[in-house]
Amino acid sequence: MNKPGAGGPAGSTVGVGALGGTLGTGVGAGPTAAAAAAAVQRQRTLLQRADTDIASLVDNFSHLLKAARINDAVRNAQEVFQMEVHAARMVQAADSLLKLVSELKQTAVFSDFASLNEDVKKRVNKFGEKCEDTKHLISSIGEQAAISLRDLESHYYLSLHKNSDFGNI
């Protein structure tokens, strides 16, 4: 079916970039870097799969045309069988391409990285604001504790009981 040099995967006539679009290289830093890298790898895999299926269609179609040219009565039965085999392989390759299109649609719907990155940026900003609020809260608690400690120390040093022993009570 797919022989090297006959348009199969080893000698594919359709390039990876020929299916439209460039492979994403926008792998940024942050929590989505791994997801973006995985998406790029998945896109490459899907493009290679599409190349293989298209090459199979072209290869089997050319074999189908070659088999249709023979007009010898003895070899016609043999060629009819070969034509049926190549037609079945073309149907399988077309079915595989339809499944690939379905997967690409699902990927486009469920893997919208632009909105995912936007959501991550919003969350980072939100947590940054919460971090600043927490720092201010801790600072104000520290100041209040310092004021309370000074008040307690002044009351202690001004009290009559500062020299009394409370341990014997």
N, C-alpha and C positions, 0 to 999 in steps of 0.2 A: 504494500500500500504506500508507504512513505519511504522511498529509497533515497539515499543520499544523491544529490544532483538532480533529482526528479521533482523538486519543488516541495519535498517533505520537510520536517523539522530540521534535518541536518543541512539542507540547502534551501531554506525558505526564501521565497522571492518577495515576501512581504516583510518589511522592516518593523521593528518595535515602534519606532516613531511614526510609521506610516498610518497608524490607526487614529491619528488625530490627537492633538494635545501634547504637552510636554510633561515629562515626569516631574512631580513636585519635588523641589529641593528646598522648600521653606521649612526645614527642620529647625525650629527655634529652641531657645532654652526654656526651661520651666517644666511644669507637670505634663504638658502635652507633647514633649519632645519624643518620648518613646512611642506614643500613639501616632504621631506624624511619621516617624520612621517606619512603623508597622504599616501605615497606610501607603507609603511610597513603595514598600516591598510588595504589598498586596496588589498595587496597581501594576507593578512590573510583572508579577505572576499572571494577572489577568490579561495583560497585553501579550505575553508569551503564549498563553492559552489561545487567545484569539488568532495569533499568527499561525499556530499549529492547525487550528480548525480551518482557517481560510486556505492554508497550503494543502490540507487534505481535500478540501472541496475542489481546488484547482487541479490537483493531481488526479483525483478520481474522474473528474470531468474530461481531462485529456485522455485518460485510459478508455473512458466510455466512447469518445469520438474515434479513437484508434480502432476499437472493436467494431464500431459501426461501419467502417470502410470496407470490410471484407465481404465479398459477394460470392465466395465459394460455397456451394451447397453442402459439402461435407463438414466444413468448419463452422457453418452457421449455428448449429446447436451448441457447440462449444463456446462460440462468441456470445450467444444469447445468455448463457449462464454467466460468463464474465461480465456482461453488461448489467445483469441483475445484481451481481456482487458489488460492482462499482456504484450502481445506483443506490444500493442499501447503505454503502459507506458514505455516500454523499448525504443521504438523509440523516445518518448518525452525526456527521459533522455539522449539518445545519441545525439539528436539535441541540447539539453542544453549544453552538453560537447563540441560540435563543436562550439557553440557560445562562450563558455568560452575560447577555444583555440584561436579563432579570437580576443577576447578582450585581451588575454595575448600577442598576437603578436603585437597588436596596442600599448599596454602598453610598450612593449620592444622597439618599434620603436620610439614612441613619448616621452618616459620618460627615456631617457638615462642620468641618474644622474651623471655618471662619467664625461661626456662632459659638463653637466650643471654646476657641481662643478668647473671644469676647467675654464669655461667661467666666473664664478663668481669670482674666484681667480684672473684671468687676469684683470677683471674690478676693483677689489679692489686695485690691484697693480697700475693700470692706474690712478685711482682717488687719490691714495696715492702720486704718482708722481706729479699729478696736484696740490695737496694740498701743497707739498713742494715748487713747482714752485711759487704758489701764495704767500706763506710765504716769499720767497726770493723777489718777486716783491713788496710786501707791505713793506718789510724792506728797499729796495732800494728807494721806493717812500718816505718813512719816512726820510731817510738820505738826499735825494734831497730837501725835504721840509725844513729840519733843516738848510741845507746850504743856501737855498734861504732866509729863515727867518733871518739868521745871516747877509747876505748881505744887506737885506732891513733895518735891525736895524742899521747897520753901516752907510748906506747912510742917514738914518733919523737923527742919532745923529751927523753926520758930515755936514748936510745941514744947510743953513741959515734960513730955515723956521721952524726949530724945535720949536721955541718959538712963532711963529706967530699964530694967531687965525684964523683957516680956517672956523669956524662955522658961521661967519658973511658974507660970500660971497654969 
